[in-house]
Amino acid sequence: MFFQFFDELRSARVPVTLKEYLALMDALDKNVIDLKIDDFYYLARAALVKDERNLDKFDQVFGHVFKGLENIDGTLLAQIPEEWLKALTEKFLSEEEKKQIEAMGGWEKLMETLKERLEEQKKRHEGGSKMIGSGGTSPFGNSGYNPEGVRIGQDKGRHGKAVKVWDKREYKNLDDSVELGTRNIKVALRRLRKWAREGAETELDLDGTIRNTANKGYLDLKLVPERHNTVKVLIFFDIGGSMDAYIKLCEELFSAAKTEFKHMEFFYFHNCLYESVWKDNRRRHNEKSNTWDVLHKFPHDYKVIFVGDATMSPYEITYPGGSVEHWNEEAGAVWLDRVTQIYEHVVWLNPVAMKHWDYTPSIGLIQQILGDRMFPLTLQGLDSAMRELNR
C-alpha cells in the first residue's frame, strides 16, 4: 500500500523522489509516530511535500489511497493496519458508544463482521441496516448512524465527528492549477523581497543580547530596527475594453500587492503605454500624468510590472496615431522600449491563458519588445515573474 501511495503521488505530479520515500519508510521503521492515521498523515506530508503548491494534491491522493475504500473487495482490507481503523473509530465514539460495542462482542467481532460484509456485497448499497453503504444504520458505511460503526469513504461525517484534515482540502487555493485569489497572490508576491532594517530599534536582537551579556557578565539587551521589505514596485494596469472581464482578478492582485510592498506606486493605461497615464479612472480625461514625468520621478531601482491582456490591433503598438482613444504622436512600442531602457527589471502579467497567446499578434509584439518577459497571470506565472524581477 505504501508503494501504491508513492506511485499515485507521482501520477498526480507531486515531485516525490525515492530518497524522500525511503526517509518516510525509515521513520516508520524507527517508530517515530504512534500507529495513528493522523500522525502518519503529518509525517508523510512533512517527508514527501516540499512545495506548498502540492499540498492539495497530496491531500487528494492521501484520501484516495487510505480512505477511498468504497470500491475495494475484502482482499485489500488486510492492508489497512487494524490499529489505524481502531484509532479512527475510537476517536469519534463516546464512552457510552464504546460500551455498546463491547456488549456486542467488542472490536474483534466488529472487524470480523466487516470482513464478512465485504465478501458478501457485490454492489453499492444505500440505506438499510446490514450491508455496507450510505444513509442507513449498518455499522459500516457513510452518511448513516450506528454506535459501533466504521466509516468507509465519505468526505465528511453527517454527525460532525469524522472530518479529517485531508478531507477539508485547506490548501486547494495554493494549487497552481486553480484560479487565483488574494491569498495565493500574496504567497507568490512574497518571492519579491529585499529585507533591510530601518527606523527605531524596537526588535530584540537575541544573538547580540547573548553576546553582550557573555562579554559584560550581566544582562545587556540589544535592540535592532524591525525588518522591512524595501523592494520598490511600479505597476501599470491596463483598464477598460477587453480588460473588463478581468476586473476581479486585477482587484485581487492590487489588494495583495498593496499588502506585500511598502513602496508601491500604480498607474492606469489603456491597451498600450503612451504619453500619459492616470491614477483615477473616473477622471482619466481630466487628471492625467505625463508618462515622461512618471519615468523621471521613480528611479531605475524600481521593479516595473505591466498588467494587461495585450490584446489590441498591432497598429496600436507600432504606429503613431494607432491608439483607439486619441492621437498618439509616438507609437506605443517607443514608450515600452523607453521603460525597458530605464528599468532593468520589467515584466508583463497577462490574464489571458497562455495557450491562446499565439492567436493574438499584438501579444507576440509586446513579448518581443520586452524580451520574452511576459508571464501568465496564474500562480505559477506569478512565481516565475517574481523570480525574473529578483534576478
Secondary structure, DSSP 4 states (H G I P E B T S, - for coil): -HHHHHHHHHHTT----HHHHHHHHHHHHTT-S-S-HHHHHHHHHHHH--SGGGHHHHHHHHHHHHT--TT--GGGGGGS-HHHHHHHHHHT--HHHHHHHHHTTHHHHHHHHHHHHHHH--S-EESSSSSSEESS--SEEESS--TT-EE-S-SS-TTSS---HHHHTTTGGG-TTSPP-HHHHHHHHTTS--EEEEEEEEEE-HHHHHHHHHHHSS----EEEEEEE--EEEEEEE-SGGGGGGHHHHHHHHHHHHHH-SEEEEEEESSS--SEEES-GGGTTTSEEEHHHHHHHS-TTSEEEEES---S-THHHHSTT--SSS--SS-HHHHHHHHHHH-S-EEEEE-S-GGGGGG-HHHHHHHHHTTS-EEESSHHHHHHHHHHHH-
